[in-house]
């Protein structure tokens, strides 16, 4: 039976690879069409040909931004965007190097997959032009999929090297942040329809100790997360509770929490050491959920927060546009802000 399953799985992968050239030409056609309809509007410029870029992150010490894109609930892409030329390159599944499981770091991973929906992403620098890319993945399994990210001759490449499957009790991961010593922290945001929808917490993983809940991290729908550079502190957005929390990983009593009045999605560090937040007007509550769908939110609030006291200021408010209905993440790239979002084939840019 195992041999039959293995044959079927390998045949399925072979078919997908056989379709690669066809999909490649379709991607080129779609990208070219997107670029032709990529004119600035409402004070925004766009980088088109990036399908539903839910999350964005800079690759340290490089010219590149990584974007996680969606096709469906179980499929999606990972892109690299050159900040200077604005050229978009698909790194996964197209153009990815042959997968190779790192058994030393991810020995419990059950095996390679070539299709999943990417969600939150985080990067850990391992050496000069060498990184690990952690990707929240949905679909075939609920897990953090891990890639070796290399930059050779000023071109990035991805190779799948492992995974960390969700522990019992986690229904759906949302965002991930890399920690020192090859650890990660991940938010658990139960999906709509779950009896646990108004709850959630932050989980921490290491390949020596496995999974554990970070004490004091329980909140209403944890969404975005980033860690301080030394990993001692995490910043978490409670999407269903409209709050931003600063929490010590070692001492849960050292906690600061502020109410933003908005549902905060992803969190990123700015070059100036501030927290950058993308947030929505969705009238969410832990007990009743959200009164409107995320795509129907009338505006995206782009905010910044002081990491010491969590004081929040508004950077800009972007109205919902037909070509860019909702933003889910904002990063700074030199003198520009880049905004990723869902329901769109592009990234929005403003200065």
C-alpha positions in Angstrom: 0.0 0.0 0.0 2.9 2.4 0.8 4.4 1.7 -2.5 1.2 2.4 -4.3 0.7 5.7 -2.4 4.3 6.6 -3.1 3.8 5.9 -6.8 0.6 7.9 -6.9 2.2 10.8 -5.1 5.3 10.8 -7.4 3.0 10.6 -10.5 1.1 13.6 -9.2 4.3 15.5 -8.7 5.5 14.5 -12.2 2.3 15.7 -13.8 2.7 19.0 -12.0 6.3 19.3 -13.2 5.1 18.4 -16.7 2.7 21.3 -16.6 5.5 23.6 -15.5 6.3 25.1 -18.9 2.6 25.6 -19.6 2.1 27.4 -16.3 5.2 29.4 -16.9 3.9 30.8 -20.1 0.5 31.5 -18.5 2.3 33.3 -15.7 4.3 35.5 -18.2 1.0 36.3 -20.1 -0.8 37.2 -16.8 2.2 39.3 -15.7 2.4 41.2 -18.9 -1.3 41.9 -18.9 -1.1 43.1 -15.3 1.8 45.5 -16.1 -0.3 47.0 -18.9 -3.0 47.9 -16.4 -0.6 49.0 -13.7 -1.0 52.8 -13.9 -0.8 54.9 -10.7 -4.0 56.0 -9.0 -5.0 57.8 -5.8 -1.4 58.7 -5.1 -0.3 55.1 -5.3 2.2 53.4 -7.6 2.1 49.7 -8.1 4.2 46.7 -8.8 2.0 44.3 -10.7 2.2 40.6 -11.3 2.3 39.6 -7.6 -0.7 37.5 -6.8 -2.4 38.4 -3.5 0.8 39.3 -1.6 -0.5 38.8 2.0 2.9 39.3 3.5 6.1 41.1 2.6 9.6 41.1 4.2 13.0 42.6 3.3 15.9 40.2 2.8 18.6 41.8 5.0 21.6 43.3 3.3 20.1 42.8 -0.2 18.1 44.5 -2.8 15.2 42.1 -2.5 11.8 41.8 -0.9 10.0 38.5 -0.5 6.3 38.3 -1.0 3.9 35.4 -0.1 1.1 35.0 -2.6 -2.2 33.1 -2.8 -4.0 31.2 -5.6 -6.5 29.3 -3.4 -6.9 27.9 0.1 -4.2 25.3 -0.8 -2.0 26.8 -3.4 0.2 29.9 -3.8 3.6 31.3 -4.7 6.6 32.9 -3.2 8.1 35.9 -5.1 11.3 38.0 -5.0 11.0 41.6 -6.0 14.1 43.7 -6.8 13.7 47.0 -5.0 15.7 48.9 -7.6 14.3 47.5 -10.9 11.0 46.4 -9.4 11.3 43.1 -11.4 9.2 40.3 -10.0 10.6 36.7 -10.0 8.6 33.7 -8.8 10.8 31.6 -6.6 8.3 28.9 -5.6 6.9 26.6 -6.9 8.3 27.7 -10.2 12.1 28.0 -10.3 12.7 26.4 -6.9 15.7 24.2 -6.5 15.2 20.5 -5.9 13.9 20.0 -2.4 16.2 18.4 0.2 15.1 17.6 3.8 17.5 18.8 6.5 17.1 16.0 8.9 19.4 17.5 11.5 17.1 20.5 12.0 13.8 19.2 10.8 13.9 15.5 11.4 10.3 15.2 12.5 9.0 16.6 9.2 7.1 13.9 7.4 8.2 14.8 3.9 8.4 17.2 1.0 5.5 19.0 -0.5 5.4 21.1 -3.6 2.0 22.8 -3.2 0.7 24.8 -0.3 -0.8 28.2 0.4 1.8 30.6 1.8 0.7 33.0 4.5 3.0 34.7 7.1 6.8 34.8 6.5 9.9 35.5 8.4 13.7 35.4 7.6 16.6 34.4 9.7 20.1 35.3 8.5 22.5 32.4 8.6 25.6 33.8 6.9 26.7 36.0 4.0 23.9 35.8 1.4 22.5 32.8 3.3 19.1 32.7 5.1 16.3 30.5 6.3 12.8 31.5 5.1 10.0 30.4 7.4 6.6 30.3 5.7 3.2 29.6 7.3 1.6 27.0 5.0 -2.0 25.8 4.7 -3.7 23.2 2.6 -2.0 19.8 2.4 -0.9 20.2 6.0 -0.9 22.9 8.6 2.8 23.6 9.1 5.7 26.0 8.9 7.5 25.2 5.7 11.2 26.1 5.7 13.4 27.1 2.8 17.1 27.8 2.3 17.2 31.2 0.7 20.4 32.0 -1.1 21.6 35.0 -3.2 24.1 34.1 -5.9 25.2 36.6 -8.5 22.6 39.0 -7.1 19.8 36.5 -7.8 17.8 34.8 -5.0 16.9 31.2 -5.0 14.8 28.9 -2.8 15.3 25.3 -1.8 12.7 23.6 0.5 14.6 22.1 3.5 12.0 21.1 6.0 8.8 21.7 7.9 7.4 22.0 11.4 3.9 20.6 11.7 1.4 22.3 13.9 0.9 20.8 17.3 -2.3 19.3 18.6 -4.7 22.1 19.4 -3.6 24.4 16.7 -6.3 24.8 14.0 -4.6 27.5 11.8 -1.4 29.3 12.1 -1.2 32.9 10.9 2.2 34.7 11.3 5.7 33.5 12.2 8.8 35.3 13.5 12.3 33.9 13.7 14.0 33.8 17.1 17.7 33.2 18.0 19.1 29.6 18.3 17.0 28.5 15.3 13.7 28.9 17.2 10.4 30.4 15.9 7.3 31.9 17.4 3.9 31.5 15.6 0.5 32.9 16.2 -2.5 30.6 16.4 -5.7 32.3 15.0 -8.6 29.9 14.9 -10.5 30.2 11.6 -14.1 31.5 11.1 -16.6 28.9 12.2 -14.4 27.4 14.8 -15.8 27.3 18.4 -12.3 28.7 19.4 -12.5 31.7 17.1 -12.4 34.3 19.8 -9.3 32.7 21.5 -5.7 32.0 20.4 -2.2 32.2 21.6 1.5 32.3 20.6 3.5 29.0 20.2 7.2 28.7 20.4 9.2 25.9 18.7 12.7 24.6 18.8 14.1 21.3 17.3 15.2 20.2 20.8 12.2 20.9 22.9 9.4 21.0 20.3 6.3 23.2 20.8 5.2 25.1 23.8 2.8 28.0 24.5 4.5 31.3 25.5 3.1 32.2 28.9 0.8 35.1 28.9 0.2 35.1 25.1 -3.4 34.1 25.2 -5.5 36.8 23.4 -8.5 37.3 21.0 -7.3 36.2 17.6 -3.5 36.7 17.5 -2.5 37.7 14.1 0.8 39.6 13.2 4.0 39.0 15.2 7.6 40.2 15.3 10.4 39.6 17.8 13.0 42.0 19.1 16.5 41.5 17.6 17.7 39.6 20.7 14.4 37.5 20.8 13.6 38.5 24.4 10.4 40.3 23.5 7.6 39.7 21.1 5.0 42.1 19.7 1.6 40.6 18.8 -1.6 41.9 17.3 -4.9 40.7 18.6 -7.0 40.9 15.5 -10.3 40.2 17.2 -9.4 42.3 20.2 -8.0 45.3 18.4 -5.0 45.4 20.7 -1.2 45.5 20.3 0.8 43.6 23.0 4.4 43.7 24.0 5.4 40.5 25.9 8.6 39.2 27.5 9.2 35.5 26.5 10.7 34.8 29.9 8.5 36.8 32.2 4.8 37.1 31.3 4.2 39.7 34.0 6.3 42.1 31.8 3.5 43.0 29.5 2.3 46.2 27.8 -1.0 46.3 25.9 -2.7 49.1 24.1 -6.0 49.3 22.2 -5.6 50.4 18.6 -9.4 50.6 17.9 -8.5 48.8 14.6 -8.0 45.1 13.7 -4.2 44.9 13.3 -3.0 42.5 10.7 0.8 42.0 10.0 3.6 43.7 12.0 7.0 44.6 10.6 10.1 46.5 11.8 11.0 49.7 10.1 14.6 50.7 9.3 14.3 53.3 12.1 13.3 50.7 14.7 9.6 51.4 14.8 6.8 48.9 14.4 4.8 49.2 11.1 1.2 48.0 11.2 -1.5 47.4 8.6 -5.0 47.5 10.2 -8.6 47.4 9.2 -12.1 48.7 10.2 -14.0 45.5 10.6 -15.9 45.9 13.9 -14.5 42.7 15.2 -15.2 41.3 18.7 -14.0 38.0 20.2 -17.5 36.7 20.9 -19.3 37.8 17.7 -16.5 37.8 15.1 -16.3 40.5 12.4 -19.3 42.4 11.1 -17.8 42.8 7.6 -15.5 40.7 5.4 -11.9 41.7 5.1 -12.2 42.6 1.4 -15.2 44.8 2.3 -13.2 47.0 4.8 -13.6 50.5 3.5 -10.0 51.6 4.2 -6.6 50.3 5.2 -4.9 52.1 8.1 -1.2 52.1 7.9 0.3 52.8 11.4 3.6 53.0 13.2 4.1 52.2 16.9 6.9 53.1 19.4 8.3 49.7 20.6 9.0 51.1 24.0 5.5 52.3 25.0 3.4 51.2 22.0 2.2 54.7 21.2 0.5 54.5 17.8 0.5 57.1 15.0 -1.1 57.0 11.6 1.1 57.0 8.5 -1.6 57.0 5.9 -5.1 55.8 5.2 -5.7 54.0 1.9 -9.2 53.8 0.6 -10.5 50.4 -0.8 -9.8 50.5 -4.5 -11.0 48.1 -7.2 -7.4 47.3 -8.1 -6.3 47.2 -4.4 -9.2 46.5 -2.0 -7.3 45.8 1.2 -3.7 46.1 2.6 -2.5 43.4 5.0 1.2 44.4 5.5 3.4 47.5 5.2 7.2 47.7 5.0 9.6 50.6 4.3 11.9 50.2 1.4 14.5 53.1 1.3 12.3 56.2 1.0 9.1 54.3 0.0 6.4 52.3 1.8 5.4 49.1 0.1 1.9 47.6 1.0 0.9 44.1 0.3 -2.7 42.9 0.3 -5.2 40.3 -0.8 -7.8 40.5 -3.5 -5.2 42.1 -5.8 -2.5 41.3 -8.4 -0.1 44.0 -7.1 1.8 45.7 -4.4 1.0 49.4 -3.7 3.8 52.0 -3.1 3.8 55.5 -1.8 6.4 58.0 -0.5 
